[in-house]
Amino acid sequence: MIEISGLVGTLLLLVPFAVLLLTVVACLRRTSKMTLTTMSRVSHEPAAPETVAAPRYVLTAIGGGAGPDASADVAVATPPREDLAERIRLAEERKDVAALPALYLALGQADIARGQVEEGAGHLRSCIRAAARSRNGAVEAEARLELAELAREAGDLTTACEHWQIARSLFHKLARKSDVAGTEDRMQRHGCPTDWVLTDF
């Protein structure tokens, strides 16, 4: 029996571990290269066409109440009008006060987009009432911006100014500075007093 001791013996004992380590490293490098190749190939392939959501009809000059902190400006698909009406009916049956404001807002906007202005305005007013009950200031502010725009188009600047004033107050409570500034700009361009003290209606 041959006995090897000292530095040579230690090195010979470490050889199998070194071989194992080199094998593991080689496998890892090969896997990472394959991953990089796959990623490179995917990045050069044309992207699949994205599904484009139906446009959301926002009639206000400011762009409504969905700011960066509320849903990150993702395209919002508006369901067909009949679907919205059915969803409102179901929400009212189950007394889902949290769902009603956004549903009424979407239905009002859909009606206005189809030219049914009076019906749309009625749904926007229902939105305001539902939003006040559920304390949904963002949706109430957007509905008021929509109603202000309708009033302005009809030549009723007094009503438009009232809606803008309340919307501005709601945006202020929500700490949405860009919407506050946009509403104030709209008010100033139409000669609205900016120091009114109004009660919600």
Residue, then its C-alpha position, 0 to 999 in steps of 0.5 A: m500500500i502506497e502512502i502519500s502525505g504532505l502537500v502532494g497528498t493534500l492536492l491529490l485529495l482536492v482533485p475530485f472536488a476541483v473537478l466537481l467545482l469546474t463541472v458545476v461552473a461550466c454547467l452554470r455558464r452554459t445555462s446563462k448563455m442559453t438564457l441570454t440567447t433566448m432573451s436576445r431572440v425574444s427581444h428581436e422578435p416583433a411583439a404580438p399586437e396588443t389588445v387595444a381597449a375601447p377609448r374612455y370618453v372623457l369630455t373635460a379639458i382637464g382629463g377627468g379624475a383618474g390621476p397617476d395615483a388612481s389606476a396609473d392612467v391605464a387605458v380603461a375599457t368602457p363596457p357597452r351601455e346595456d352592460l353598464a345599465e345592468r351592472i348598475r341594476l345589480a349593484e343597486e339590488r345588492k346595495d353596493v354603494a362603493a360600485l355605483p359612482a364609477l358605474y354611473l359616471a361611465l354610463g353618463q359618459a357613454d350616453i353623452a358620447r352617443g349624443q344623449v346629453e340630457e340622459g347622460a347629465g342625469h346619470l352624472r348627477s346620480c354619480i355625484r349623489a352616489a359618490a357623496r354617499s360613499r365618500n368617493g371624492a375622485v369620482e365625484a370630482e370627475a362627474r362635476l368636471e363633466l357637468a361643468e363642461l356640459a354647462r359651459e357648452a350650453g352657455d351656462l357659465t354660472t353652473a359650470c363655475e359652481h361645478w369647477q369650484i366644487a371639483r377643485s375643492l375635492f381635488h384639494k382634499l385629495a392632494r392632487k395638485s395637478d388637477v387643482a391647478g388644471t381646474e383653477d386654470r379652467m376657471q380663470r380662463h372662463g372668468c369664474p370667481t376663485d374665492w367662492v364658498l359653496t355648499d355641495f348640491 
